[in-house]
Amino acid sequence: MPDRRVVSVALTIAALSAVLAVAAPGFFSRENLGDLLLGNLPALIVAMGATLVILAGEIDISVGSVFAICGIVAGLLAQAGSPMLLTIAGTCATGALLGALNGVLVAYAALPSIVVTLATMVALRDGLRWATQGAWVQNLPANFQWFGLGQTTGQCLIVIVALAVLVSFSWLLRNLGIGRAIYAVGSDAEAARLAGIEPRRVVFGVFVQMGALVGLAALLNAVRFSAVPSNTGVGLELKAVAAVVVGGTAITGGRGRLFGTLIGVALLGTIGTALTFAGINPFWEKAIQGAIILAALASDIVLGHLDRFRPAHFGLRIGAAK
């Protein structure tokens, strides 16, 4: 049975589309929809990593800074003449190492994830600004942009990679032991430990995977352009967390699905462009995203209170994690 949050978000997207069809039919042009798709696929991959972290009961708000660093690393590797496969591996490895830094501090030093990732968000962003002096990575080789395959083929490859990651991680969460371990740790870390799961390893693992996915997202974003800015990813953490929460994943962990995250990205990714086409100041986008997060959290509280009156509450909660 579809999650109520997913259904409500899907209905919101349908209503928004109906309004735009009347007020701004140009929104549905092939060029605009193509730009929206390509522009939001990196955010989708980041949001998938954020889903894993939140399912485990943690949070990562350093993704914007990690995204910027990985983009610069991808550009520098390409500029140095590295083969594309090495560039991909180096970019994802950079993200994984930065994720491991967060993971060690959260899982093994037992520091709150919100504090750790807030600190790394600021430190990494300022460190990158100092290292680059705000300069962009330019003069990228032709075999880097669109993977050297041309714009049409490169665009198709980006879509295929994003869909492959979505399908793979959805299958992992539903069918493998590591997926069940993530849900278990997010639901009750102590109960998971008593069941033979090592919560610290799970938490460390989701942060590393988060970093690797951010690296992949940064690469897919970088190949679309002829230069890599040093200030990318600003506000990405808000968009990622909002998409996860709006998509039905409980902010306290233990419940949620990647399909809901996909729907959340679809809604939040269209707001800014929709405002522009509707003639509304796009600076309202962040305010709307914040309001959506608050509404989603409020609905979690209401639904949580309602669930207390269900006789099979505990059985339903365990079933939701499968």
C-alpha positions, 0 to 999 in steps of 0.5 A, a space after each residue: 500500500 502506498 505511503 500516505 506521504 508519497 500519495 499526498 506529494 504526488 497529488 501536490 505535484 499533479 495539482 501544481 502541474 495543472 496550475 502551470 498548464 493553465 498559467 504557464 504552459 511554456 513550463 512543459 516545453 521539451 527544453 525546460 523539462 529536459 533542463 529540469 531533469 538533468 539539473 535535478 538528477 545530481 540532487 536526487 543522487 545526493 538525496 538518496 545518500 541522505 536517505 540512507 543516513 536518515 534511515 540510520 537515525 543520523 543526519 548529514 548537512 555537510 553535503 553541499 561542501 563535499 559536493 563543491 570539493 568533489 566537483 573541483 577534484 573532478 575538474 582538476 583530475 580531468 585538467 591533468 589528463 586523467 582517463 575518465 574512469 580514473 576521474 570517476 574513481 578519484 571523485 567518488 573516493 574523495 567523497 567517500 573519504 570526507 564521508 568517512 571523516 564524518 562517520 568516524 566522528 559520529 560512529 566512533 567518537 559518539 558525537 552528535 551528527 548534526 554538530 559534526 556535519 555542521 562543523 565539517 560543512 563550514 570547515 570544508 567550505 572555507 577550506 575550499 574557498 582558501 585553497 581555490 581563492 574563489 577561482 573556477 577550474 577552467 579549460 577542461 578537456 573535450 573528453 570530460 564534458 558529457 564524458 566525451 560522448 557528445 551532448 545527447 549521448 552524455 545526457 542519456 548516460 547521466 539519466 541511466 546512471 541516476 536510474 541505475 543507482 536508484 534501482 540498485 539502492 532500492 533493491 539493496 534496502 529491500 532485499 539485503 541484510 545491510 538494508 535491514 540493518 540500516 532500518 533496525 539501527 534507525 528504529 532502535 540502535 540498542 535493540 539492533 545491537 542485541 540482535 547481533 548488529 553493530 550499530 557503529 559499523 552501520 552508521 560509519 558505512 552510511 556516511 561513507 556511502 553518502 560521501 561516495 554518492 555525493 562524489 558521483 553526483 558532483 561528477 555528473 553535474 560537472 560534466 554538463 559544463 565547460 568549467 567547474 565553479 568553486 561555490 557549487 552545492 550551496 543550499 544542497 543540504 536543505 534540498 536533500 533533507 527536505 526531499 527525504 523528509 517530504 518523501 515520507 522518511 521519518 527524520 528520527 530514522 527507521 522508516 522510509 523508501 527511496 521511491 518517496 525520496 524520488 517524489 520529494 526531489 520531483 516536487 522540490 526540484 520544480 518549485 524554483 522554475 515553477 515560480 519563475 514561469 508563474 512570474 513570482 520572485 524565485 527567492 521564495 523557493 528556500 522559504 517554501 522548502 523550509 515550510 514544506 519541511 515543517 509541514 512534513 515534520 508536523 505530519 510525522 508527529 500527528 501520524 505518530 500520535 494516531 499510530 499509538 491508538 492502533 492495536 497492531 502498532 508495533 507489528 506495523 512498525 516492524 513491517 514498515 522497515 522491511 
